Amino acid sequence: MDPSDPDFKYLGVDRKALLKELANFDSKNVIWVEDEKEGYILADIKDTTGDTITVALKDGSVSIEKIFF
């Protein structure tokens, strides 16, 4: 493979960008929230108090009940 080929960018992975993106992700601070439009969306956990979890979505905040399986 020739790295100077213009189509190479679709085959190769920019490792610096990948590491930078992965550094921002922490699986202990995110949750999947059910959404009518998109099925499930990723949200950041902001606070856990009693039986509720406060999460931040793209468009604001919402509180949901804790559900343990």
N, C-alpha and C positions, 0 to 999 in steps of 0.2 A: 504494500500500500504506500502511496505517495502522500505524505501529509500536506503537500502544497496543492493537491487536487481540491477544487472548490466543494465537491460533494463529500469530502472527508469529514467535514464538521458534523454531518448527520450520522456518521459511523463511529466517531471518536467521542470520548467523554472528557469534558473539561474538569479534571480532578480538583483544581483549586476552587472552582465554582461549586462543585458537589460538596466538598468538605465545608465550605462556608455555609451552604444551605443546611447541611446536617447538623452543624454546630448550634443552630438556632432552635432545633427541635428537641423537646424534652417530653417523652411519653408520659411522665407523671403529672404534667400540667395541662393535658389536652383531653378532650372527651368528644365522642360522636353524639350529636344531638339530632333527634328526628325532625325532619323538615317536610312539610306537605309538598312543596314544589320540587325539591331536589333529592328527596329520600332521606339522606343523612348528610350533615355538614360538620366540619371540624370546628370546635370552639375551645377557647382558652379558659381554664378554671381560674376564677378570681378569688372565690371565697367558699368555704364549706362551713355551714353553721347548722347544727342540729340535723334535721332531715332534709335540708335543701342545699343545693349547690348553685352558686351564682357563676354564670359563665358569660364571657364576652364573645359576641358574634360580630360579623362584619358590620351589621347595621345597628348594634346596641347591645344591651344586656338582657338576660332572661334568667329567672330562677326555675329550677326543675327539682322534683323529688328524687332522692337517692333510691335506687332500685338495686337490690342485691340478689343475685341468682344463686 
